[in-house]
Amino acid sequence: MTTFLIRRMGEILVVLLIMSFVIYSLIGLMPGDPIDLMISADPNLTSADAARLRNLYGLDQPLASRYLAWLGNAVQGDFGFSRLFAAPALEVLLPRLGNTVLLMGLSFVLTLAIAIPLGMLAAARPHSLFDQGVNLLAFAGISVPPFWLAILLMLLFAVTLDWLPASGMGETGDPWWQRARYLILPTLALTLASVGTFLRFTRAAMIEALRQDYIRTARAKGLSEWQLLAGHALRNAMIPVATVVALSFGSLFSGALITETIFGWLGMGKTIFDSIMGNDYNLALVGLLFATAVTLLANLLADLAYAWLDPRITYR
């Protein structure tokens, strides 16, 4: 297992290195010039000032030279300076990381708490009225675009019913329960957008597990339906579901980006969006690299979950 972990961590570092160059190159191709934006924001800047700023940020150098200079600084913990926030990019992103982890974590737990029980019950009675109703809800959740769902929830609960705040995070001195109200709508939007996918995979994996010989043997011994589902079939059915969970982290992060932007939640997603729109290269680069790292680590955790769910699986 130790050899496996060392090898996988090495692979993750190599992928991050490659992705850092790809993202750096693509960001460099984005339309708009940050120095031109500075000049438009401050008419007092002269052409000499613009030239000096280009030299300061290394924008007068070839792409490969700029990337190697950035990489050399990044290895030492310096990921560049955010022009929009006038602070180091890492210092801007880290405080917002907690807000995104809170939003994604709540949504993730709520999604699994809804999808796994419903998927199990639907698989226990395939093609029943309950199964058809669950499938209808799952397809509806998969089909609806996340941004449209977020806007619909905002119009219904914030504008029409006036039960919840439409956007923001509340004031710093507010009690926690008042600030928690700002979290309900983005969490609900993110959950409803992803629960259908997990529900469908759980149902399919449970149906396949319930067809196995060991389930027939357990049923012949007189075990109850709940014991068959929760005690025998669920653990094996979770192996393919773990793969979907790991692969969904990337889409969950992109969903958080849209949700945070619509609801004004100050997390990493909204910060990345603002940095891209404002041509803040360093901040966008660090944010996108972080999203890539989260997805890669989630896949590593999925591999470890396989070994936990099925002891026959070993890694060397």
SULZI-V130186 format. One record per backbone hydrogen bond with DSSP energy under -1.0 kcal/mol. CO is the residue of the C=O (numbers start at 1). NH is the residue of the N-H. If there is no record, write none. Layout:
BEGIN
CO_NH ; CO_NH
END
This chain:
BEGIN
1_5 ; 2_6 ; 3_7 ; 4_8 ; 5_9 ; 6_10 ; 7_11 ; 8_12 ; 9_13 ; 10_14 ; 11_15 ; 12_16 ; 13_17 ; 14_18 ; 15_19 ; 16_20 ; 17_21 ; 18_22 ; 19_23 ; 20_24 ; 21_25 ; 22_26 ; 23_27 ; 24_28 ; 27_30 ; 33_37 ; 34_38 ; 35_39 ; 36_40 ; 37_41 ; 38_42 ; 42_45 ; 46_50 ; 47_51 ; 48_52 ; 49_53 ; 50_54 ; 51_55 ; 52_56 ; 53_57 ; 54_59 ; 58_61 ; 62_66 ; 63_67 ; 64_68 ; 65_69 ; 66_70 ; 67_71 ; 68_72 ; 69_73 ; 70_74 ; 71_75 ; 73_78 ; 74_77 ; 80_89 ; 82_86 ; 82_87 ; 87_82 ; 88_92 ; 89_93 ; 90_94 ; 93_97 ; 96_100 ; 97_101 ; 98_102 ; 99_103 ; 100_104 ; 101_105 ; 102_106 ; 103_107 ; 104_108 ; 105_109 ; 106_110 ; 107_111 ; 108_112 ; 109_113 ; 110_114 ; 111_115 ; 112_116 ; 114_118 ; 115_119 ; 116_120 ; 117_121 ; 118_122 ; 119_123 ; 120_124 ; 121_125 ; 125_128 ; 128_132 ; 129_133 ; 130_134 ; 131_135 ; 132_136 ; 133_137 ; 134_138 ; 135_139 ; 136_140 ; 137_141 ; 138_142 ; 139_143 ; 140_144 ; 145_149 ; 146_150 ; 147_151 ; 148_152 ; 149_153 ; 150_154 ; 151_155 ; 152_156 ; 153_157 ; 154_158 ; 154_159 ; 155_160 ; 156_161 ; 157_163 ; 157_164 ; 171_174 ; 175_179 ; 176_180 ; 179_182 ; 180_183 ; 183_187 ; 184_188 ; 185_189 ; 186_190 ; 187_191 ; 188_192 ; 189_193 ; 191_194 ; 191_195 ; 194_198 ; 195_199 ; 196_200 ; 197_201 ; 198_202 ; 199_203 ; 200_204 ; 201_205 ; 202_206 ; 203_207 ; 204_208 ; 205_209 ; 206_210 ; 209_212 ; 212_216 ; 213_217 ; 214_218 ; 215_219 ; 216_220 ; 217_221 ; 218_223 ; 219_222 ; 224_228 ; 225_229 ; 226_230 ; 227_231 ; 228_233 ; 229_234 ; 233_237 ; 234_238 ; 236_239 ; 237_241 ; 238_242 ; 239_243 ; 240_244 ; 241_245 ; 242_246 ; 243_247 ; 244_248 ; 246_249 ; 248_252 ; 249_253 ; 250_254 ; 251_255 ; 252_256 ; 253_257 ; 254_258 ; 255_259 ; 256_260 ; 257_261 ; 258_262 ; 259_263 ; 260_265 ; 263_168 ; 265_267 ; 267_271 ; 268_272 ; 269_273 ; 270_274 ; 271_275 ; 272_276 ; 273_277 ; 274_278 ; 275_280 ; 276_279 ; 279_281 ; 280_284 ; 281_285 ; 282_286 ; 283_287 ; 284_288 ; 285_289 ; 286_290 ; 287_291 ; 288_292 ; 289_293 ; 290_294 ; 291_295 ; 292_296 ; 293_297 ; 294_298 ; 295_299 ; 296_300 ; 297_301 ; 298_302 ; 299_303 ; 300_304 ; 301_305 ; 302_306 ; 303_307 ; 304_308 ; 305_309 ; 306_310 ; 310_313
END
